[in-house]
Amino acid sequence: MAERGAWTFTDDRGRRATADRRPSRVLAYVQAGATLWDLGVQPEGIFGSGHDGSAPDPAKTGTLPLDSVDYRGAGGGLDLDTLLRGAPDLVVAVSYGHGQVYGLEPDIAEHLEERVPVVVIDVGQARALDRTAARFTELARSLGAEPAEDLAHGLDAARERLRGAADAVPDGLRVVALSPAGREQAHVARPAMWPELRVLAGLGVALVGPGEGAGVNWSTLGWADVAALRPDVVLTDIRSNAAPLGEAGAPEWREVVRRATAVPWNPEPLFSPRAQARFLDLVADALEGVRRD
């Protein structure tokens, strides 16, 4: 909130970030920055995680105007001076639980918070997607944005469209979410562990996961075992650290690729209504295509 020139926001660690005036130079983790942009807040800079490289990953940046947003780098290339380069007056980070800042070394995160207010939003698998989205909206509003009502209406329409598409598909249609790991194997998502996949399941999409075994969020399988899941639609990780889907070497999987529909999936989703609606519409497109065949 902001009143009489002061600004405060209590983040998901329960910590209260404060400033003498509403922050206007926001540095954000790329996922948070792209979400805030969709909600009406332009960050002055973004940074990535250890999975990212020297250039921003287009799967994560959404519609961010990268020509006017400074990418600070990622992983081991991040130090305190680099993060403070644009004189940010607020840092927006994410956490996957326990309040630890994702993408920054703990000592760097600690020293950063000594210099500038830091807000951490929990994007962990235990939290409902709607709750995380609501927190980003609260933050955007505290920073002066007024997210348009038509964005929420667009998300509602996308949900209803996907629900209808899921209801109309042939019985037994199967959807698998995965992250290709090269020629030999893939990481197959356990749907209950991913907030955006739980949304799909709640709208009637028949998601199929791997059996019991190692891996909390993913199970790593050979491509022949992935093919044995018999997916009709494949939600495939499009982040730059994922391998291309077509690299798989197993002939059983090549047959799946020949007949199945691939849908781009970012396991680090943006939490704006626009981004959520776009993903739901892509899944609806795939289901409607299967229905017409």
ABEGO torsion letter per residue (X at the ends): XBBGGBBBBBBAAGBBBBBABBBABBBBBAAAAAAAAAAGBBBABBBBBAABBABBBAAAAEABBAAABBBAEBEAABBAAAAAAAGBABBBBBBAEGGBBBGBBAAAAAAAAAABBBBBBBABAABBAAAAAAAAAAAAAAAGBBBBAAAAAAAAAAAAAAAAAAAABBBGBBBBBBBBAEAABBBBBBAAABAAAAAAAAAGBBBBBBBBEBEAABBBBBAAAAAAAGBABBBBBABAABBBAAABABAAAAAAAAABBBBBBBABBBABAAAAAAAAAAAAAAAAAAAAX
